[in-house]
Amino acid sequence: MEDSLGREQTVGLHQALERASIGHRRLWVRYLYLGGTADELEVSAYLHQCLDLPVRERDLLSWAANTLLDRRYHPRVPSSADFLRHGTGRGAPERTA
């Protein structure tokens, strides 16, 4: 991955999925439902930091993950706009109830 923003976004997404025990396939199906265009292999490669995806696709994956996360227990996955607004993922806002 070339893009440091993309790398941070990927790491945050991967960690959120691991903590919540959400599989890549489940994320991919939700992502497709929301209008994503990458195939399952591309999403898996992205989550393993082997492939870059365009900002739109990364944001759709974040959105898909956020719809799957239990809001009571898991912080939201930041979008690229959150990273840009706060400088890094560490400063991105947590999900509020």
RAJOGI-V130225 format. One record per residue. N is the residue number from 1. SS is DSSP state (@ for helix, = for strand, . for the rest). PHI is phi in radians with two decimals (* if undefined). PSI is psi in radians with two decimals (NA if undefined). Layout:
n->{N & N}
ss->{SS & SS}
phi->{PHI & PHI}
psi->{PSI & PSI}
This chain:
n->{1 & 2 & 3 & 4 & 5 & 6 & 7 & 8 & 9 & 10 & 11 & 12 & 13 & 14 & 15 & 16 & 17 & 18 & 19 & 20 & 21 & 22 & 23 & 24 & 25 & 26 & 27 & 28 & 29 & 30 & 31 & 32 & 33 & 34 & 35 & 36 & 37 & 38 & 39 & 40 & 41 & 42 & 43 & 44 & 45 & 46 & 47 & 48 & 49 & 50 & 51 & 52 & 53 & 54 & 55 & 56 & 57 & 58 & 59 & 60 & 61 & 62 & 63 & 64 & 65 & 66 & 67 & 68 & 69 & 70 & 71 & 72 & 73 & 74 & 75 & 76 & 77 & 78 & 79 & 80 & 81 & 82 & 83 & 84 & 85 & 86 & 87 & 88 & 89 & 90 & 91 & 92 & 93 & 94 & 95 & 96 & 97}
ss->{. & . & . & @ & @ & @ & @ & @ & @ & @ & @ & @ & @ & @ & @ & @ & @ & @ & @ & @ & . & . & . & @ & @ & @ & @ & @ & @ & @ & @ & @ & @ & . & . & . & . & . & . & @ & @ & @ & @ & @ & @ & @ & @ & . & . & . & . & . & . & . & @ & @ & @ & @ & @ & @ & @ & @ & @ & @ & @ & @ & @ & @ & . & . & . & . & . & . & . & . & . & . & . & @ & @ & @ & @ & @ & @ & @ & . & . & @ & @ & @ & . & . & . & . & . & .}
phi->{* & -1.52 & -1.45 & -1.18 & -1.09 & -1.06 & -1.12 & -1.08 & -1.12 & -1.12 & -1.06 & -1.08 & -1.13 & -1.05 & -1.10 & -1.10 & -1.12 & -1.09 & -1.05 & -1.63 & 0.96 & -1.80 & -1.32 & -1.07 & -1.12 & -1.07 & -1.07 & -1.07 & -1.09 & -1.14 & -1.04 & -1.07 & -1.02 & -1.46 & 1.93 & -1.13 & -2.07 & -1.32 & -1.40 & -1.05 & -1.13 & -1.11 & -1.13 & -1.08 & -1.10 & -1.09 & -1.14 & -1.70 & 1.05 & -1.83 & -2.59 & -1.50 & -2.14 & -1.07 & -0.94 & -1.00 & -1.19 & -1.07 & -1.17 & -1.13 & -1.14 & -1.08 & -1.09 & -1.05 & -1.08 & -1.10 & -1.29 & -1.61 & -1.26 & -1.31 & -1.06 & -1.28 & -2.06 & -2.17 & -1.16 & -1.26 & -1.55 & -1.20 & -1.52 & -1.09 & -1.11 & -1.08 & -1.10 & -1.18 & -1.17 & -1.90 & 1.55 & -2.59 & -1.14 & -1.16 & -1.71 & -1.20 & -1.20 & -1.48 & -1.21 & -1.85 & -1.39}
psi->{2.27 & -0.69 & 2.06 & -0.60 & -0.80 & -0.68 & -0.81 & -0.72 & -0.71 & -0.81 & -0.80 & -0.73 & -0.83 & -0.77 & -0.74 & -0.73 & -0.74 & -0.84 & -0.64 & 0.01 & 0.80 & 2.13 & 2.76 & -0.69 & -0.75 & -0.75 & -0.80 & -0.73 & -0.77 & -0.71 & -0.77 & -0.75 & -0.61 & -0.04 & 0.15 & 2.66 & -0.16 & 2.53 & 3.02 & -0.70 & -0.71 & -0.73 & -0.76 & -0.76 & -0.69 & -0.80 & -0.40 & 0.22 & 0.59 & -0.13 & 2.39 & 2.56 & 2.67 & 2.73 & -0.76 & -0.78 & -0.70 & -0.75 & -0.64 & -0.66 & -0.71 & -0.77 & -0.78 & -0.78 & -0.76 & -0.54 & -0.37 & -0.40 & 2.50 & 1.93 & -0.42 & -0.46 & -0.31 & 2.30 & 2.71 & 2.76 & 2.15 & 2.55 & 3.04 & -0.60 & -0.66 & -0.76 & -0.77 & -0.67 & -0.62 & 0.03 & -0.77 & 2.96 & -0.45 & -0.44 & 0.04 & 2.58 & 2.58 & 2.79 & 2.34 & 2.56 & NA}
